[in-house]
Amino acid sequence: RPDLILLDVMMPGMNGFEVCERLQADPATAGIPVIFLTALTSVDDERHGLQVGAVDYVTKPISPPILEARVKTHLRLKASADFLRDKAAFLESE
C-alpha cells in the first residue's frame, strides 16, 4: 500500500472527492493520507475535500517547495501513527 496519495479532484468518471470517500470507507486504505492537488480554489471545495477525509488541500499552480514540505510532513505523521499503532498492538499482546 502507498504511504501517501496525491489526488486530483477533477478526473473522468469519478471525481477525487468520491475516490477519497471510498478510500476512507475501506479499512485497508483508511489510514493512507490523501492530499488533494487541484485547480479548484474555492473555500467550499477545500472544505469539502477536508470533510471527505483529505489531510491537506493544495491548489494549482503548485509551489514545488511547499508541496514537498507538506508531503514530508504527512509522511512523518503517518510513520509516527503507524509506529504508535504497532507499539500499542504489541503491548496489548503482551
Summary of the structure (lengths in Angstrom):
residues: 94
radius of gyration: 14.8
end to end distance: 27.5
largest distance: 50.0
contacts: 240
relative contact order: 0.17
helix: 52%
strand: 13%
